[in-house]
Amino acid sequence: QRLRRTQKTKSGIPLVIVTAGDKKFQERKIEILGLHVPAFIVKPSDGKVEPLRALLAQFGSPIWHIDDRTHELDTIHASGLVPKNIEVIQIVRGHRSQNSEISRHRYIRSLYPLWKE
């Protein structure tokens, strides 16, 4: 899937959502959050590596991948795309986070500081 246009941060970084799960549920979640950016919705079994490769082909590197699931970040890291092309960042959300999980990756607690960049 090639993106025709996308929102960008103030510094020109394209914003794209890569999410895994039930398509209707993910579309509704994106709508409720008021995010008006393109989205790749993949089956959990397919993973996020291939959509990230497609984004690299379109936008070049580096790109950031922000995820709340450590295993997703580990899979992307193991793909060989990190650290040369993709920086993985874990977003830590209250009940889900455990100190042992967040120590492996750079982490943030909010998207707000990144959104402003």
C-alpha positions in Angstrom: 0.0 0.0 0.0 1.5 3.3 -1.0 0.3 6.4 0.9 -0.7 9.4 -1.2 -0.5 11.9 1.6 0.0 12.0 5.3 0.1 14.4 8.2 3.5 15.4 9.4 4.9 16.7 12.7 6.2 20.3 12.8 9.6 19.1 11.7 8.2 17.2 8.7 8.2 13.7 10.0 5.3 11.7 8.4 2.8 10.2 10.8 1.4 6.8 9.9 -0.3 4.2 12.2 0.7 0.6 11.9 -1.7 -1.4 14.1 -2.5 -5.1 14.5 -5.9 -6.5 15.3 -9.5 -6.8 14.1 -9.9 -4.2 11.2 -13.2 -2.8 12.3 -12.1 -2.5 15.9 -8.8 -0.8 15.0 -10.6 1.6 12.6 -13.1 2.6 15.3 -10.3 3.1 17.8 -8.4 5.4 15.4 -11.7 7.3 14.7 -12.4 7.7 18.5 -8.9 9.0 19.1 -9.4 11.6 16.4 -6.3 10.6 14.5 -6.6 11.7 10.9 -3.5 9.9 9.5 -3.1 6.9 7.2 -3.1 3.5 8.8 -1.9 0.1 8.0 -4.1 -2.5 9.8 -2.5 -5.9 9.9 -3.5 -9.3 11.3 -1.6 -9.9 14.5 -0.1 -13.1 13.0 1.4 -11.0 10.1 3.3 -8.7 12.3 4.5 -5.2 11.6 7.9 -5.7 9.9 6.6 -5.8 6.3 4.5 -2.6 6.6 7.5 -0.9 8.2 9.7 -2.0 5.2 7.0 -0.5 2.9 7.2 2.8 4.8 11.0 2.8 4.6 10.7 2.3 0.9 8.4 5.2 0.6 9.8 7.7 3.1 13.4 6.6 3.6 15.1 6.3 6.9 15.2 6.7 9.7 11.7 6.2 11.0 10.5 5.7 14.5 8.2 2.9 15.5 6.3 3.5 18.8 4.6 0.5 20.4 3.3 -0.5 23.8 4.1 -4.2 23.2 7.6 -5.3 24.0 7.4 -8.4 21.8 6.5 -6.3 18.8 9.6 -4.1 19.4 11.7 -7.2 19.9 10.5 -8.7 16.6 11.2 -5.5 14.7 14.6 -5.3 16.4 15.4 -8.9 15.4 14.4 -8.2 11.7 17.7 -6.3 11.2 16.0 -3.0 10.6 17.1 -1.6 14.0 19.2 0.5 14.6 20.2 1.4 11.1 16.7 2.3 9.7 14.2 2.2 12.5 14.3 3.5 16.1 12.0 1.5 18.3 10.4 3.3 21.2 8.1 1.8 23.8 5.2 3.8 25.1 4.6 2.8 28.7 1.0 2.8 29.7 0.2 2.4 33.4 -1.1 -1.1 34.2 0.7 -2.8 31.3 4.2 -1.7 32.1 6.7 -3.7 34.1 10.2 -2.4 34.8 11.8 -5.5 33.4 10.0 -4.9 30.1 10.8 -1.2 29.6 14.5 -1.5 30.3 15.2 -3.1 26.9 14.0 -0.2 24.8 14.0 3.6 24.9 10.6 4.5 26.3 8.2 7.3 26.7 5.1 7.8 28.8 3.2 10.1 26.3 3.2 10.8 22.6 2.9 14.5 23.3 6.6 15.4 23.3 7.1 13.5 20.0 4.0 15.1 18.4 5.5 18.5 19.0 8.8 17.7 17.2 
